[in-house]
Amino acid sequence: MREYTMRKRTISKHTVNKKPIQNHANYFMKALLLTILMSALLLSACGNQKGNAKTKSLYEQGLEVVSLMSEMTRSEEYIDLFIGTGELKSVIQSISAGDYTAPKAVYAISVTDENLAALSELFGVSNVSEELEDYLTDRVFTTLMTQINSRSGAENLAAASVCAAQKTFVNEDADKNVIYLYTYEDAVPVAVTFVVGEDSSVSANGTFIMYDEFTCGSADEIRSFFYFEVEVTEVFPE
């Protein structure tokens, strides 16, 4: 009788302990399935958001650069970081008087690789690697509009340098270097130079064009200004 009782107690003990183990396993499986489901939904949402994100055009990116430059000219705190009082500050104040909210016309200016290579040869550099040659060509293209400002005098060149702006972004549609020239009714024209880099990266450099004799009323006027061949087309917002 005593042996039967002990055996019965032993069997009952093992039977009672199986339920919490099963419950815990069921809870764990439900939690795991819920986590997997939530992760899948989150990845799907992120994928849709990425797929629906619209890439800003070069036109829009350039407008943002112009807006930043305009703010620079109107910020006393920013100007005081670089210059004090004097003629240079007066030049920047004259730039700030313009209205840069909406351009009158925007022109895309590009130069063929052959013409850029010819311009690079003016530096007299030879026997360099292909990587250095490409870098020099990009540098020549980037400084084209700065060279125009150098004709306007030291103060105008300095003012344009103080209020120059840069940004970098990704645009898979950009396949070549190009300059966007933003012209205005009552404001100094602005040139934004876009240089395409690796992995669809694009660097944008904006500068005010301070040279009074730079004619930009039409695509033909812009072409005739340069002593080498350039391609000029009008660009419209997308």
N, C-alpha and C positions, 0 to 999 in steps of 0.2 A: 504493500500500500504506500509506503513511504517512497519506494523507488518510482512508482507510477506518478506520484505527485511531483517529484523533482523533474522527471522527464517532461511532464506536462508544462511545468513552469519554464523549462528550457525552450520548448517549442513555442510557447506564447511569447517569450522574450524576443526571439528572432522574428516572429511574425509582426510584431508591433513596430520594429525598427525599419522595416522595408518602406513604409508609407512616407515618412519624411524624406527619405532618399529619392523616391520617385517624384515627390512633389518638387523637390529642389531641382531635379534634372529637368522636369517639365518647365519650371520657371526659367531655368537657364536657356533652354532651347527657344522659348518664346522671346526672351530678351535678345538673344542672338539674331533671331529672324527679324525682330523689330529694328535692330541696329542696322542690319543689312538693307532692309527696305528703306529706312530713312537715308542711308548713305546713297543708295541708288537714286532716290528722289532729289537729293541735294546735288549730286553730280549732274543729273539731267537738267536741273534748273540752272546750274552754272553754265552748262554747255549751251543751253538756249539763250542765256543772257549774253554769252560771248558771241554766239552766232548772230544775234540781233544787233550787236553794237555796230554803229555806223562809223566807218573810218573818216576822219575829217580830211577834206581835200586840201591841196597846197594853197588854194585860194583862201580857205578859212584859217589855216595855220598862219598864213601871212598876215591876215587881218588881226589875229591875236598878237603877233609881234608888233605891228603898228600901234595897236592899242597900248601895249606896254611902253613903247617908246614915247607915245604922247603923254602918258602919265608921268614919265621921267621928266619931261620938260616942264610940267606943271607942278612938280613937287619941290618946294623950297628945301625940304630936308634932304632930299636926294642930291640936289645940285650942290648944296653946301658941303656935302661929303667930299666933293672933288675940286670945287673951285670956290673962291670967295666973291667979292664984288669986282666990278670991272667990265671991260668990253665983252669978255667971253660970256659973262652972265647975261648981258644984254642980247647977245646973239641967240642964246637959248630961249630967252623970253620972247623974242620975235618968232621963233619956231612954234612956241606954245600957243601963240595967238591964232594959229590955223585951226580949221575944223577937220578932224580926221575920222569923223563918224562914218562917212560913206564916200568911197572913192568915185571920182568922175569916170575913170577908165582904168583898167588894169591890163598890162602887157607882159607877155612871156618873152624873155630874151634868152636865146641859147646860142652857143658857139660850137661849131663842128670840132671834132677831135683834131683834125688836120690843122685848123687855124689856131687851136690852143697849143698844139705842139710847136707851131711856128712862133707863137708868142713866148713859149718857154725857152726857145733857142736864143731869144734876145738876152737872156741872163748869162749866156756864154758857158753854160754847164754842159759838160760832155763826159763820156766814160763813166756813167752812173748806172746803177741797177734799175731794172724795170719798176721795182717798188718805189724807188726814190723819184724816178721820172713821173710816175703816176701821182705821187704826192705833190711834186712841183707843179704839175698841170692843174691839180685841184686848187693849189694855192694861188696860181695865176688867175683862175676863174673867180675865186672868192674875192680877190682884191680889185677886180675890174671896176666896180662902182666906187671903191675907195680912191682909186687913181683919178677918177673924175673930180672928187672932192679936193684932191691935192692942188687942182688948178684954181680953187676958190680962195686960197690964202690960208695962212697958218691958223688964224682964229676960227674960221669956219670949219676947217679940218678938225681942230681940237673939239669944237662944240659937237660935231657929228660923232666923234669918237666917244665923248662922255655919254651921249644919249643913244648909243648903239645897243642893240639887244640880241640875244641868242637863245635858242631853244633846240632841243633834240626830241624827235618822236619817231614812231614807226609807221611807215606807209608802204604796203606791198605793191601799190600801183605806181609808185615813183620809180622810173627806170633810167633817168638821166639828170644831170645837173642843169639847173635852170634858174633864171632870175625873174622874179615877179616885180614889176614896177607899178606901184600904186600912185596914181595921179589924182589931184584934187582941184576944186575950183579956187579955193582961197587958202591953200596950204602948201608947204614944201613937199615935193614928191619923195616917196620912200621906196627904196630898193630892198627887197628881201631875197637873198641868195640861198638857194636850196642845193645842198651837196649830198648825194646819195652815198651811203657807206655800206658796211657789211650787215647781213641779216635784216635787210629792208629798213635800216636806220637812216634817218635824214636829219641833217643839221641845218638850221635856218639862221641866217645872220642878217639883221636889218640895219640899215643906215639911212639917214636923211641925205638927200642929194642937194648940196649947198651951192653948186656951181650955177650961176644965173644964166649962163649961155647954153646950158644943157636943154635942148629942145625935145619935148616929149608930148606934143599935142596930137601926134598920130604915130602909127607904126612906121610910116615912111620917114618922118622926122627923126625918130630914134635910130633907124638904120643909117641915115645920112650922117649922124653925129659921129659914129665910129669910123676909124680909118681902116678897119678890117671888116670882113663880112660877118654879119650876125643875122640870125633868124628872129623875126619879131612877129608875134601874133597877139591879137586881143583876146583876153580871157574873161569869161563871164561866170558869175556865181552859179553853182550847181543846185 
